[in-house]
Amino acid sequence: MSLVSYIGCNIKVPIMNTGNDNTIYIGTLFSNKDSRLEIQEFQYSTKYVYEVTYDSWGIELSKYQDDIMYNQAKKALHELCEWMNNYLAIGDYFEFYTCWAGEESYKYESKIILPITNFYQEDMEIRAQTFVRFLK
């Protein structure tokens, strides 16, 4: 199984690939149209849904990761928020959700609302099946 992350927003954003494995990629790697439609139906309130990966994997912050993986995921989430901050208007938001491929319709286990900038708190966790709304 593959860990898949999705973002949802009310604006179109460009597909992004910086050409480096250790960066954010917004496009299609593990998902297909049906899985994105499931995310939109069961998780999101937004018009557009995109798959997002870092180093060819979904983004998750978990105490069960080693320090290197945790810090890479933290960096990826910061990069994603910085990138989305350039596209969103003040008062707008984007939604973020990570799950295992095939579990897009499962009910989320927790819900968090965070600012798009300066959101990180020491040892925070954003694990699979956590719904996050990042506000600008």
N, CA, C and O atoms as a GROMACS GRO file, in nm:
protein
  544
    1MET      N    1   0.084  -0.119   0.000
    1MET     CA    2   0.000   0.000   0.000
    1MET      C    3   0.087   0.124   0.000
    1MET      O    4   0.203   0.122   0.043
    2SER      N    5   0.030   0.232  -0.049
    2SER     CA    6   0.102   0.358  -0.058
    2SER      C    7   0.030   0.464   0.025
    2SER      O    8  -0.092   0.469   0.029
    3LEU      N    9   0.108   0.548   0.090
    3LEU     CA   10   0.055   0.661   0.164
    3LEU      C   11   0.035   0.775   0.065
    3LEU      O   12   0.128   0.815  -0.005
    4VAL      N   13  -0.087   0.828   0.059
    4VAL     CA   14  -0.122   0.930  -0.038
    4VAL      C   15  -0.173   1.054   0.034
    4VAL      O   16  -0.256   1.044   0.125
    5SER      N   17  -0.123   1.171  -0.005
    5SER     CA   18  -0.170   1.298   0.050
    5SER      C   19  -0.246   1.374  -0.058
    5SER      O   20  -0.213   1.367  -0.176
    6TYR      N   21  -0.346   1.448  -0.014
    6TYR     CA   22  -0.428   1.527  -0.105
    6TYR      C   23  -0.442   1.668  -0.049
    6TYR      O   24  -0.441   1.689   0.073
    7ILE      N   25  -0.454   1.764  -0.140
    7ILE     CA   26  -0.494   1.899  -0.099
    7ILE      C   27  -0.623   1.932  -0.173
    7ILE      O   28  -0.646   1.886  -0.285
    8GLY      N   29  -0.705   2.013  -0.109
    8GLY     CA   30  -0.826   2.062  -0.171
    8GLY      C   31  -0.829   2.213  -0.156
    8GLY      O   32  -0.795   2.266  -0.051
    9CYS      N   33  -0.871   2.281  -0.262
    9CYS     CA   34  -0.882   2.427  -0.256
    9CYS      C   35  -0.990   2.472  -0.354
    9CYS      O   36  -1.038   2.392  -0.435
   10ASN      N   37  -1.026   2.598  -0.347
   10ASN     CA   38  -1.131   2.651  -0.434
   10ASN      C   39  -1.075   2.727  -0.554
   10ASN      O   40  -1.149   2.795  -0.624
   11ILE      N   41  -0.946   2.714  -0.576
   11ILE     CA   42  -0.881   2.774  -0.693
   11ILE      C   43  -0.800   2.667  -0.764
   11ILE      O   44  -0.756   2.570  -0.703
   12LYS      N   45  -0.781   2.686  -0.894
   12LYS     CA   46  -0.693   2.595  -0.967
   12LYS      C   47  -0.549   2.632  -0.936
   12LYS      O   48  -0.513   2.750  -0.934
   13VAL      N   49  -0.469   2.532  -0.911
   13VAL     CA   50  -0.325   2.554  -0.892
   13VAL      C   51  -0.252   2.472  -0.997
   13VAL      O   52  -0.300   2.368  -1.040
   14PRO      N   53  -0.135   2.519  -1.039
   14PRO     CA   54  -0.063   2.444  -1.143
   14PRO      C   55  -0.005   2.314  -1.089
   14PRO      O   56   0.028   2.303  -0.971
   15ILE      N   57   0.006   2.218  -1.177
   15ILE     CA   58   0.078   2.095  -1.144
   15ILE      C   59   0.223   2.136  -1.120
   15ILE      O   60   0.279   2.212  -1.199
   16MET      N   61   0.282   2.086  -1.015
   16MET     CA   62   0.416   2.131  -0.978
   16MET      C   63   0.509   2.013  -0.964
   16MET      O   64   0.479   1.916  -0.894
   17ASN      N   65   0.621   2.021  -1.030
   17ASN     CA   66   0.728   1.923  -1.014
   17ASN      C   67   0.858   1.997  -1.034
   17ASN      O   68   0.889   2.042  -1.144
   18THR      N   69   0.934   2.010  -0.929
   18THR     CA   70   1.060   2.083  -0.938
   18THR      C   71   1.172   1.998  -0.994
   18THR      O   72   1.285   2.046  -1.007
   19GLY      N   73   1.143   1.872  -1.026
   19GLY     CA   74   1.244   1.787  -1.087
   19GLY      C   75   1.339   1.723  -0.990
   19GLY      O   76   1.437   1.660  -1.031
   20ASN      N   77   1.314   1.735  -0.862
   20ASN     CA   78   1.402   1.679  -0.760
   20ASN      C   79   1.320   1.584  -0.675
   20ASN      O   80   1.209   1.618  -0.634
   21ASP      N   81   1.371   1.466  -0.648
   21ASP     CA   82   1.295   1.368  -0.569
   21ASP      C   83   1.263   1.418  -0.428
   21ASP      O   84   1.163   1.376  -0.370
   22ASN      N   85   1.344   1.506  -0.374
   22ASN     CA   86   1.325   1.551  -0.236
   22ASN      C   87   1.250   1.683  -0.229
   22ASN      O   88   1.281   1.768  -0.147
   23THR      N   89   1.151   1.699  -0.315
   23THR     CA   90   1.070   1.819  -0.314
   23THR      C   91   0.923   1.782  -0.331
   23THR      O   92   0.888   1.666  -0.354
   24ILE      N   93   0.841   1.883  -0.319
   24ILE     CA   94   0.697   1.866  -0.335
   24ILE      C   95   0.663   1.840  -0.482
   24ILE      O   96   0.720   1.902  -0.572
   25TYR      N   97   0.571   1.749  -0.502
   25TYR     CA   98   0.517   1.723  -0.635
   25TYR      C   99   0.366   1.727  -0.625
   25TYR      O  100   0.307   1.659  -0.542
   26ILE      N  101   0.303   1.808  -0.709
   26ILE     CA  102   0.157   1.813  -0.714
   26ILE      C  103   0.117   1.762  -0.852
   26ILE      O  104   0.149   1.824  -0.954
   27GLY      N  105   0.049   1.652  -0.854
   27GLY     CA  106   0.010   1.589  -0.979
   27GLY      C  107  -0.054   1.455  -0.948
   27GLY      O  108  -0.129   1.443  -0.852
   28THR      N  109  -0.024   1.355  -1.028
   28THR     CA  110  -0.081   1.222  -1.008
   28THR      C  111   0.032   1.121  -1.000
   28THR      O  112   0.108   1.105  -1.096
   29LEU      N  113   0.043   1.055  -0.888
   29LEU     CA  114   0.142   0.950  -0.871
   29LEU      C  115   0.073   0.819  -0.831
   29LEU      O  116   0.087   0.718  -0.899
   30PHE      N  117  -0.002   0.823  -0.721
   30PHE     CA  118  -0.073   0.704  -0.672
   30PHE      C  119  -0.223   0.711  -0.696
   30PHE      O  120  -0.290   0.607  -0.700
   31SER      N  121  -0.277   0.831  -0.711
   31SER     CA  122  -0.422   0.847  -0.720
   31SER      C  123  -0.470   0.838  -0.865
   31SER      O  124  -0.391   0.845  -0.960
   32ASN      N  125  -0.600   0.822  -0.877
   32ASN     CA  126  -0.664   0.831  -1.008
   32ASN      C  127  -0.788   0.919  -0.991
   32ASN      O  128  -0.816   0.967  -0.882
   33LYS      N  129  -0.860   0.940  -1.099
   33LYS     CA  130  -0.975   1.030  -1.094
   33LYS      C  131  -1.077   0.984  -0.989
   33LYS      O  132  -1.133   1.067  -0.917
   34ASP      N  133  -1.101   0.853  -0.980
   34ASP     CA  134  -1.198   0.801  -0.883
   34ASP      C  135  -1.156   0.827  -0.739
   34ASP      O  136  -1.240   0.865  -0.657
   35SER      N  137  -1.029   0.808  -0.707
   35SER     CA  138  -0.985   0.832  -0.569
   35SER      C  139  -0.992   0.980  -0.534
   35SER      O  140  -1.025   1.015  -0.420
   36ARG      N  141  -0.963   1.067  -0.630
   36ARG     CA  142  -0.975   1.211  -0.603
   36ARG      C  143  -1.122   1.252  -0.587
   36ARG      O  144  -1.153   1.339  -0.506
   37LEU      N  145  -1.210   1.189  -0.663
   37LEU     CA  146  -1.354   1.215  -0.645
   37LEU      C  147  -1.402   1.167  -0.508
   37LEU      O  148  -1.486   1.232  -0.446
   38GLU      N  149  -1.351   1.054  -0.461
   38GLU     CA  150  -1.387   1.006  -0.326
   38GLU      C  151  -1.341   1.104  -0.219
   38GLU      O  152  -1.416   1.134  -0.127
   39ILE      N  153  -1.219   1.153  -0.231
   39ILE     CA  154  -1.169   1.253  -0.135
   39ILE      C  155  -1.260   1.375  -0.136
   39ILE      O  156  -1.297   1.427  -0.031
   40GLN      N  157  -1.295   1.420  -0.255
   40GLN     CA  158  -1.380   1.537  -0.266
   40GLN      C  159  -1.518   1.512  -0.205
   40GLN      O  160  -1.573   1.600  -0.138
   41GLU      N  161  -1.572   1.396  -0.225
   41GLU     CA  162  -1.705   1.364  -0.173
   41GLU      C  163  -1.705   1.341  -0.022
   41GLU      O  164  -1.793   1.390   0.048
   42PHE      N  165  -1.606   1.267   0.030
   42PHE     CA  166  -1.609   1.225   0.170
   42PHE      C  167  -1.528   1.313   0.265
   42PHE      O  168  -1.554   1.311   0.385
   43GLN      N  169  -1.432   1.390   0.215
   43GLN     CA  170  -1.344   1.464   0.306
   43GLN      C  171  -1.352   1.616   0.287
   43GLN      O  172  -1.352   1.690   0.386
   44TYR      N  173  -1.358   1.662   0.165
   44TYR     CA  174  -1.336   1.804   0.137
   44TYR      C  175  -1.462   1.883   0.109
   44TYR      O  176  -1.566   1.828   0.070
   45SER      N  177  -1.451   2.013   0.131
   45SER     CA  178  -1.558   2.107   0.098
   45SER      C  179  -1.518   2.192  -0.022
   45SER      O  180  -1.587   2.289  -0.055
   46THR      N  181  -1.409   2.158  -0.088
   46THR     CA  182  -1.351   2.242  -0.192
   46THR      C  183  -1.385   2.193  -0.333
   46THR      O  184  -1.430   2.080  -0.353
   47LYS      N  185  -1.363   2.281  -0.429
   47LYS     CA  186  -1.395   2.253  -0.568
   47LYS      C  187  -1.288   2.169  -0.638
   47LYS      O  188  -1.320   2.086  -0.724
   48TYR      N  189  -1.161   2.189  -0.602
   48TYR     CA  190  -1.050   2.122  -0.670
   48TYR      C  191  -0.973   2.033  -0.573
   48TYR      O  192  -0.952   2.069  -0.457
   49VAL      N  193  -0.930   1.918  -0.622
   49VAL     CA  194  -0.853   1.823  -0.541
   49VAL      C  195  -0.729   1.782  -0.620
   49VAL      O  196  -0.735   1.755  -0.739
   50TYR      N  197  -0.615   1.780  -0.549
   50TYR     CA  198  -0.488   1.742  -0.610
   50TYR      C  199  -0.416   1.643  -0.519
   50TYR      O  200  -0.427   1.650  -0.396
   51GLU      N  201  -0.342   1.553  -0.579
   51GLU     CA  202  -0.253   1.466  -0.502
   51GLU      C  203  -0.123   1.542  -0.481
   51GLU      O  204  -0.076   1.613  -0.570
   52VAL      N  205  -0.065   1.528  -0.363
   52VAL     CA  206   0.063   1.592  -0.333
   52VAL      C  207   0.155   1.489  -0.269
   52VAL      O  208   0.113   1.416  -0.179
   53THR      N  209   0.279   1.483  -0.314
   53THR     CA  210   0.376   1.390  -0.257
   53THR      C  211   0.507   1.462  -0.230
   53THR      O  212   0.535   1.568  -0.285
   54TYR      N  213   0.585   1.402  -0.145
   54TYR     CA  214   0.720   1.448  -0.115
   54TYR      C  215   0.809   1.326  -0.121
   54TYR      O  216   0.784   1.226  -0.053
   55ASP      N  217   0.912   1.333  -0.202
   55ASP     CA  218   1.003   1.219  -0.217
   55ASP      C  219   0.924   1.093  -0.256
   55ASP      O  220   0.951   0.983  -0.208
   56SER      N  221   0.825   1.113  -0.344
   56SER     CA  222   0.740   1.005  -0.397
   56SER      C  223   0.660   0.932  -0.289
   56SER      O  224   0.637   0.812  -0.300
   57TRP      N  225   0.617   1.005  -0.188
   57TRP     CA  226   0.541   0.945  -0.077
   57TRP      C  227   0.447   1.050  -0.020
   57TRP      O  228   0.472   1.170  -0.035
   58GLY      N  229   0.340   1.007   0.044
   58GLY     CA  230   0.250   1.100   0.112
   58GLY      C  231   0.320   1.167   0.229
   58GLY      O  232   0.427   1.123   0.272
   59ILE      N  233   0.261   1.273   0.281
   59ILE     CA  234   0.321   1.353   0.388
   59ILE      C  235   0.249   1.324   0.519
   59ILE      O  236   0.127   1.339   0.529
   60GLU      N  237   0.324   1.281   0.619
   60GLU     CA  238   0.270   1.248   0.750
   60GLU      C  239   0.372   1.285   0.857
   60GLU      O  240   0.491   1.259   0.840
   61LEU      N  241   0.326   1.346   0.965
   61LEU     CA  242   0.411   1.373   1.082
   61LEU      C  243   0.368   1.278   1.192
   61LEU      O  244   0.256   1.287   1.243
   62SER      N  245   0.457   1.187   1.229
   62SER     CA  246   0.422   1.085   1.328
   62SER      C  247   0.538   1.059   1.422
   62SER      O  248   0.654   1.058   1.381
   63LYS      N  249   0.506   1.037   1.548
   63LYS     CA  250   0.609   1.004   1.646
   63LYS      C  251   0.672   0.868   1.617
   63LYS      O  252   0.776   0.835   1.673
   64TYR      N  253   0.610   0.790   1.530
   64TYR     CA  254   0.664   0.659   1.495
   64TYR      C  255   0.769   0.665   1.384
   64TYR      O  256   0.833   0.564   1.354
   65GLN      N  257   0.787   0.782   1.324
   65GLN     CA  258   0.891   0.799   1.223
   65GLN      C  259   1.025   0.824   1.291
   65GLN      O  260   1.030   0.874   1.404
   66ASP      N  261   1.134   0.790   1.222
   66ASP     CA  262   1.264   0.829   1.276
   66ASP      C  263   1.281   0.979   1.254
   66ASP      O  264   1.204   1.040   1.179
   67ASP      N  265   1.381   1.039   1.318
   67ASP     CA  266   1.400   1.184   1.313
   67ASP      C  267   1.419   1.235   1.171
   67ASP      O  268   1.369   1.342   1.136
   68ILE      N  269   1.491   1.160   1.089
   68ILE     CA  270   1.516   1.204   0.952
   68ILE      C  271   1.386   1.212   0.874
   68ILE      O  272   1.358   1.313   0.808
   69MET      N  273   1.305   1.107   0.879
   69MET     CA  274   1.177   1.107   0.807
   69MET      C  275   1.082   1.214   0.860
   69MET      O  276   1.014   1.281   0.783
   70TYR      N  277   1.078   1.230   0.991
   70TYR     CA  278   0.991   1.330   1.052
   70TYR      C  279   1.030   1.469   1.004
   70TYR      O  280   0.944   1.548   0.964
   71ASN      N  281   1.160   1.500   1.007
   71ASN     CA  282   1.207   1.632   0.965
   71ASN      C  283   1.185   1.656   0.816
   71ASN      O  284   1.157   1.768   0.775
   72GLN      N  285   1.198   1.552   0.734
   72GLN     CA  286   1.169   1.565   0.591
   72GLN      C  287   1.021   1.596   0.569
   72GLN      O  288   0.987   1.680   0.487
   73ALA      N  289   0.935   1.527   0.641
   73ALA     CA  290   0.791   1.551   0.628
   73ALA      C  291   0.755   1.691   0.678
   73ALA      O  292   0.670   1.757   0.618
   74LYS      N  293   0.818   1.734   0.785
   74LYS     CA  294   0.794   1.870   0.837
   74LYS      C  295   0.835   1.973   0.733
   74LYS      O  296   0.763   2.070   0.709
   75LYS      N  297   0.951   1.953   0.671
   75LYS     CA  298   0.999   2.043   0.566
   75LYS      C  299   0.902   2.044   0.449
   75LYS      O  300   0.870   2.150   0.395
   76ALA      N  301   0.854   1.927   0.411
   76ALA     CA  302   0.760   1.916   0.299
   76ALA      C  303   0.631   1.993   0.328
   76ALA      O  304   0.580   2.063   0.241
   77LEU      N  305   0.580   1.980   0.448
   77LEU     CA  306   0.456   2.050   0.483
   77LEU      C  307   0.478   2.201   0.484
   77LEU      O  308   0.391   2.276   0.440
   78HIS      N  309   0.593   2.245   0.533
   78HIS     CA  310   0.626   2.388   0.527
   78HIS      C  311   0.635   2.436   0.382
   78HIS      O  312   0.582   2.542   0.349
   79GLU      N  313   0.700   2.359   0.296
   79GLU     CA  314   0.710   2.395   0.154
   79GLU      C  315   0.572   2.405   0.090
   79GLU      O  316   0.544   2.498   0.015
   80LEU      N  317   0.488   2.308   0.121
   80LEU     CA  318   0.353   2.308   0.066
   80LEU      C  319   0.276   2.432   0.111
   80LEU      O  320   0.210   2.497   0.030
   81CYS      N  321   0.284   2.464   0.239
   81CYS     CA  322   0.213   2.582   0.291
   81CYS      C  323   0.268   2.711   0.230
   81CYS      O  324   0.191   2.801   0.197
   82GLU      N  325   0.398   2.721   0.215
   82GLU     CA  326   0.458   2.839   0.152
   82GLU      C  327   0.409   2.852   0.008
   82GLU      O  328   0.374   2.961  -0.037
   83TRP      N  329   0.407   2.740  -0.063
   83TRP     CA  330   0.363   2.741  -0.202
   83TRP      C  331   0.217   2.781  -0.212
   83TRP      O  332   0.182   2.866  -0.295
   84MET      N  333   0.131   2.722  -0.129
   84MET     CA  334  -0.012   2.755  -0.133
   84MET      C  335  -0.038   2.898  -0.087
   84MET      O  336  -0.132   2.962  -0.135
   85ASN      N  337   0.043   2.949   0.003
   85ASN     CA  338   0.029   3.086   0.050
   85ASN      C  339   0.040   3.186  -0.066
   85ASN      O  340  -0.020   3.294  -0.061
   86ASN      N  341   0.116   3.150  -0.169
   86ASN     CA  342   0.130   3.237  -0.286
   86ASN      C  343   0.004   3.241  -0.372
   86ASN      O  344  -0.014   3.336  -0.449
   87TYR      N  345  -0.082   3.143  -0.360
   87TYR     CA  346  -0.200   3.134  -0.445
   87TYR      C  347  -0.329   3.175  -0.376
   87TYR      O  348  -0.424   3.217  -0.441
   88LEU      N  349  -0.333   3.164  -0.246
   88LEU     CA  350  -0.458   3.190  -0.173
   88LEU      C  351  -0.472   3.336  -0.136
   88LEU      O  352  -0.374   3.405  -0.107
   89ALA      N  353  -0.596   3.383  -0.137
   89ALA     CA  354  -0.627   3.518  -0.090
   89ALA      C  355  -0.642   3.515   0.062
   89ALA      O  356  -0.668   3.409   0.120
   90ILE      N  357  -0.627   3.630   0.125
   90ILE     CA  358  -0.647   3.639   0.269
   90ILE      C  359  -0.790   3.595   0.301
   90ILE      O  360  -0.885   3.640   0.237
   91GLY      N  361  -0.804   3.508   0.400
   91GLY     CA  362  -0.934   3.455   0.439
   91GLY      C  363  -0.966   3.322   0.373
   91GLY      O  364  -1.061   3.254   0.412
   92ASP      N  365  -0.889   3.285   0.271
   92ASP     CA  366  -0.911   3.158   0.203
   92ASP      C  367  -0.836   3.046   0.276
   92ASP      O  368  -0.766   3.073   0.374
   93TYR      N  369  -0.850   2.924   0.230
   93TYR     CA  370  -0.790   2.809   0.297
   93TYR      C  371  -0.762   2.699   0.196
   93TYR      O  372  -0.810   2.702   0.083
   94PHE      N  373  -0.682   2.604   0.240
   94PHE     CA  374  -0.674   2.478   0.166
   94PHE      C  375  -0.684   2.365   0.266
   94PHE      O  376  -0.649   2.380   0.384
   95GLU      N  377  -0.732   2.252   0.218
   95GLU     CA  378  -0.751   2.135   0.303
   95GLU      C  379  -0.646   2.030   0.269
   95GLU      O  380  -0.605   2.017   0.153
   96PHE      N  381  -0.603   1.958   0.370
   96PHE     CA  382  -0.495   1.860   0.355
   96PHE      C  383  -0.540   1.731   0.422
   96PHE      O  384  -0.591   1.732   0.534
   97TYR      N  385  -0.518   1.620   0.353
   97TYR     CA  386  -0.559   1.491   0.407
   97TYR      C  387  -0.465   1.384   0.354
   97TYR      O  388  -0.435   1.381   0.235
   98THR      N  389  -0.419   1.296   0.441
   98THR     CA  390  -0.333   1.184   0.404
   98THR      C  391  -0.402   1.054   0.446
   98THR      O  392  -0.458   1.044   0.554
   99CYS      N  393  -0.396   0.956   0.357
   99CYS     CA  394  -0.452   0.825   0.388
   99CYS      C  395  -0.378   0.719   0.308
   99CYS      O  396  -0.297   0.751   0.221
  100TRP      N  397  -0.405   0.594   0.339
  100TRP     CA  398  -0.350   0.486   0.259
  100TRP      C  399  -0.433   0.474   0.132
  100TRP      O  400  -0.555   0.491   0.135
  101ALA      N  401  -0.368   0.444   0.020
  101ALA     CA  402  -0.438   0.429  -0.108
  101ALA      C  403  -0.552   0.329  -0.091
  101ALA      O  404  -0.535   0.221  -0.035
  102GLY      N  405  -0.668   0.368  -0.139
  102GLY     CA  406  -0.787   0.284  -0.126
  102GLY      C  407  -0.873   0.318  -0.006
  102GLY      O  408  -0.984   0.265   0.008
  103GLU      N  409  -0.824   0.405   0.083
  103GLU     CA  410  -0.898   0.441   0.204
  103GLU      C  411  -0.950   0.585   0.198
  103GLU      O  412  -0.974   0.647   0.302
  104GLU      N  413  -0.965   0.639   0.078
  104GLU     CA  414  -1.006   0.778   0.062
  104GLU      C  415  -1.145   0.807   0.119
  104GLU      O  416  -1.172   0.919   0.160
  105SER      N  417  -1.232   0.707   0.122
  105SER     CA  418  -1.369   0.730   0.172
  105SER      C  419  -1.383   0.703   0.321
  105SER      O  420  -1.491   0.724   0.377
  106TYR      N  421  -1.278   0.656   0.387
  106TYR     CA  422  -1.286   0.629   0.532
  106TYR      C  423  -1.302   0.761   0.607
  106TYR      O  424  -1.244   0.863   0.568
  107LYS      N  425  -1.379   0.759   0.713
  107LYS     CA  426  -1.398   0.880   0.794
  107LYS      C  427  -1.267   0.921   0.859
  107LYS      O  428  -1.191   0.837   0.907
  108TYR      N  429  -1.242   1.052   0.859
  108TYR     CA  430  -1.119   1.100   0.923
  108TYR      C  431  -1.123   1.072   1.073
  108TYR      O  432  -1.230   1.067   1.134
  109GLU      N  433  -1.004   1.054   1.131
  109GLU     CA  434  -0.994   1.023   1.274
  109GLU      C  435  -0.980   1.147   1.360
  109GLU      O  436  -1.018   1.146   1.477
  110SER      N  437  -0.927   1.254   1.303
  110SER     CA  438  -0.919   1.381   1.376
  110SER      C  439  -0.921   1.496   1.277
  110SER      O  440  -0.893   1.479   1.159
  111LYS      N  441  -0.954   1.614   1.330
  111LYS     CA  442  -0.965   1.734   1.247
  111LYS      C  443  -0.891   1.847   1.318
  111LYS      O  444  -0.908   1.869   1.438
  112ILE      N  445  -0.809   1.918   1.240
  112ILE     CA  446  -0.728   2.028   1.295
  112ILE      C  447  -0.744   2.149   1.204
  112ILE      O  448  -0.751   2.134   1.082
  113ILE      N  449  -0.750   2.268   1.262
  113ILE     CA  450  -0.747   2.392   1.186
  113ILE      C  451  -0.621   2.467   1.228
  113ILE      O  452  -0.600   2.493   1.347
  114LEU      N  453  -0.538   2.503   1.130
  114LEU     CA  454  -0.409   2.566   1.157
  114LEU      C  455  -0.389   2.687   1.066
  114LEU      O  456  -0.445   2.692   0.957
  115PRO      N  457  -0.309   2.785   1.111
  115PRO     CA  458  -0.273   2.895   1.021
  115PRO      C  459  -0.176   2.843   0.914
  115PRO      O  460  -0.100   2.750   0.939
  116ILE      N  461  -0.180   2.903   0.796
  116ILE     CA  462  -0.094   2.857   0.687
  116ILE      C  463   0.053   2.890   0.714
  116ILE      O  464   0.142   2.823   0.660
  117THR      N  465   0.080   2.990   0.795
  117THR     CA  466   0.217   3.023   0.833
  117THR      C  467   0.235   3.000   0.983
  117THR      O  468   0.140   3.016   1.060
  118ASN      N  469   0.353   2.964   1.022
  118ASN     CA  470   0.386   2.944   1.164
  118ASN      C  471   0.294   2.843   1.233
  118ASN      O  472   0.253   2.864   1.347
  119PHE      N  473   0.261   2.737   1.165
  119PHE     CA  474   0.169   2.637   1.220
  119PHE      C  475   0.237   2.534   1.308
  119PHE      O  476   0.172   2.473   1.393
  120TYR      N  477   0.367   2.514   1.288
  120TYR     CA  478   0.434   2.401   1.352
  120TYR      C  479   0.449   2.420   1.502
  120TYR      O  480   0.489   2.527   1.549
  121GLN      N  481   0.416   2.316   1.578
  121GLN     CA  482   0.437   2.311   1.722
  121GLN      C  483   0.528   2.192   1.750
  121GLN      O  484   0.517   2.089   1.683
  122GLU      N  485   0.614   2.204   1.846
  122GLU     CA  486   0.712   2.099   1.879
  122GLU      C  487   0.646   1.962   1.889
  122GLU      O  488   0.546   1.945   1.960
  123ASP      N  489   0.701   1.865   1.819
  123ASP     CA  490   0.656   1.726   1.822
  123ASP      C  491   0.511   1.705   1.779
  123ASP      O  492   0.448   1.607   1.818
  124MET      N  493   0.458   1.796   1.700
  124MET     CA  494   0.318   1.781   1.657
  124MET      C  495   0.304   1.660   1.565
  124MET      O  496   0.399   1.618   1.499
  125GLU      N  497   0.184   1.606   1.562
  125GLU     CA  498   0.155   1.493   1.475
  125GLU      C  499   0.041   1.528   1.380
  125GLU      O  500  -0.061   1.584   1.420
  126ILE      N  501   0.060   1.494   1.255
  126ILE     CA  502  -0.045   1.498   1.155
  126ILE      C  503  -0.035   1.364   1.085
  126ILE      O  504   0.037   1.348   0.986
  127ARG      N  505  -0.107   1.269   1.138
  127ARG     CA  506  -0.097   1.130   1.092
  127ARG      C  507  -0.201   1.101   0.985
  127ARG      O  508  -0.289   1.183   0.957
  128ALA      N  509  -0.189   0.984   0.925
  128ALA     CA  510  -0.286   0.941   0.825
  128ALA      C  511  -0.426   0.950   0.884
  128ALA      O  512  -0.447   0.922   1.002
  129GLN      N  513  -0.521   0.988   0.802
  129GLN     CA  514  -0.661   1.007   0.838
  129GLN      C  515  -0.683   1.125   0.932
  129GLN      O  516  -0.777   1.126   1.011
  130THR      N  517  -0.594   1.224   0.923
  130THR     CA  518  -0.614   1.351   0.993
  130THR      C  519  -0.650   1.456   0.889
  130THR      O  520  -0.577   1.477   0.793
  131PHE      N  521  -0.763   1.521   0.909
  131PHE     CA  522  -0.807   1.629   0.821
  131PHE      C  523  -0.752   1.759   0.876
  131PHE      O  524  -0.769   1.790   0.993
  132VAL      N  525  -0.684   1.836   0.791
  132VAL     CA  526  -0.628   1.965   0.833
  132VAL      C  527  -0.678   2.073   0.739
  132VAL      O  528  -0.672   2.058   0.617
  133ARG      N  529  -0.726   2.181   0.796
  133ARG     CA  530  -0.760   2.300   0.717
  133ARG      C  531  -0.658   2.407   0.753
  133ARG      O  532  -0.648   2.449   0.869
  134PHE      N  533  -0.583   2.451   0.653
  134PHE     CA  534  -0.484   2.558   0.670
  134PHE      C  535  -0.547   2.689   0.625
  134PHE      O  536  -0.588   2.703   0.509
  135LEU      N  537  -0.556   2.786   0.717
  135LEU     CA  538  -0.619   2.916   0.690
  135LEU      C  539  -0.515   3.022   0.660
  135LEU      O  540  -0.410   3.029   0.724
  136LYS      N  541  -0.546   3.105   0.561
  136LYS     CA  542  -0.459   3.220   0.532
  136LYS      C  543  -0.519   3.344   0.595
  136LYS      O  544  -0.463   3.452   0.584
   0.00000   0.00000   0.00000
